[in-house]
Amino acid sequence: MLQPSRRYFSSECVNFTDEGEPQGFMEAIKTTNKEKWLQSMEKEMQSLKKNKTYDPVKLPDEKRALKNKWVFKLKSEENNPNPGTKNELS
């Protein structure tokens, strides 16, 4: 859960996520760029598999999986009206 900023008053903060960078998976698949985000996630998963970053295994009953989340970023390029997408699993 996000905690309020201790450095800035909430009246001084603005969240620019309207069709910008989604804050999570559910938000990403509700945007008009849904297909780009899904393709970007698939590309990232393929990269993780190709680089043998992890090995999928059955988790023992007494163990818990590490928590992770998708981080979504727009790749902006000068003079490009259609920025690309980038994400990572962290």
VENJOLIN-V847160 format. One record per residue. N is the residue number from 1. OMEGA is omega as a letter, one per 40 degrees, with the letter a starting at -180 (* if undefined). NEAR is the number of other C-alpha atoms within 12 Angstrom. Layout:
n->N omega->OMEGA near->NEAR
n->N omega->OMEGA near->NEAR
This chain:
n->1 omega->a near->3
n->2 omega->i near->6
n->3 omega->i near->8
n->4 omega->i near->12
n->5 omega->i near->12
n->6 omega->a near->10
n->7 omega->a near->10
n->8 omega->i near->11
n->9 omega->a near->10
n->10 omega->i near->12
n->11 omega->a near->10
n->12 omega->a near->11
n->13 omega->i near->12
n->14 omega->i near->11
n->15 omega->a near->13
n->16 omega->i near->10
n->17 omega->i near->16
n->18 omega->a near->15
n->19 omega->i near->21
n->20 omega->a near->26
n->21 omega->i near->31
n->22 omega->i near->29
n->23 omega->i near->24
n->24 omega->a near->24
n->25 omega->a near->23
n->26 omega->i near->16
n->27 omega->a near->22
n->28 omega->a near->32
n->29 omega->i near->22
n->30 omega->a near->20
n->31 omega->i near->21
n->32 omega->i near->16
n->33 omega->a near->24
n->34 omega->a near->22
n->35 omega->i near->16
n->36 omega->i near->24
n->37 omega->i near->36
n->38 omega->i near->26
n->39 omega->i near->19
n->40 omega->i near->29
n->41 omega->i near->28
n->42 omega->i near->20
n->43 omega->i near->19
n->44 omega->i near->24
n->45 omega->i near->21
n->46 omega->i near->17
n->47 omega->i near->17
n->48 omega->i near->18
n->49 omega->a near->14
n->50 omega->a near->12
n->51 omega->i near->11
n->52 omega->a near->11
n->53 omega->a near->13
n->54 omega->i near->12
n->55 omega->i near->11
n->56 omega->i near->10
n->57 omega->i near->7
n->58 omega->a near->10
n->59 omega->i near->11
n->60 omega->a near->8
n->61 omega->a near->7
n->62 omega->a near->7
n->63 omega->i near->8
n->64 omega->i near->9
n->65 omega->i near->12
n->66 omega->i near->9
n->67 omega->i near->8
n->68 omega->i near->11
n->69 omega->i near->16
n->70 omega->i near->26
n->71 omega->a near->24
n->72 omega->i near->33
n->73 omega->i near->25
n->74 omega->i near->26
n->75 omega->i near->18
n->76 omega->i near->15
n->77 omega->i near->11
n->78 omega->i near->9
n->79 omega->i near->7
n->80 omega->a near->10
n->81 omega->i near->10
n->82 omega->a near->14
n->83 omega->i near->19
n->84 omega->i near->22
n->85 omega->i near->29
n->86 omega->i near->25
n->87 omega->i near->30
n->88 omega->i near->25
n->89 omega->a near->24
n->90 omega->* near->14
